[in-house]
Amino acid sequence: MSAIDFSDPATIAFLTDALTAAGVAGLEISRPDGQIRIVISGEGGARIGSSEATLRAPGSPPVVVKAPLAGHFCAEHPAAAATPQTLPRAVSDADLLGFIRVGHVLLPLRAGRSGVLTSLLAEPGALVGFGDPLFEIELPS
């Protein structure tokens, strides 16, 4: 038996659809290279999450927010009017930075840390894989 390829957006979409059809509330898989969690939440649709970025020590490089799964990177909500993000800008740990789109499911990307969003590392609309860098956040010293 081969391992499931979590870098394939079609695999994630298939798992989400299968869980929804089966009436299963969710699935969590942990491996040494990462963790994936798919939660089916009835009216709100599916949520897909993974482990957060780690804190950095003072004087070290910025925190890189990475893709928690494979999909299409959206810097803004697809239904919103296209307004370019101005960088650098201050962000709080709960701020929404963008989305990963897998089929009809949008995974919100939160900053996870308060600081200054300095760089957008992926092109909007690009297909990204698990762990691909998306944003850089400078943490306060």
Order of alpha helices (4+ residues) and beta strands (2+ residues): alpha-beta-beta-beta-beta-beta-beta-beta-beta-beta-beta-beta
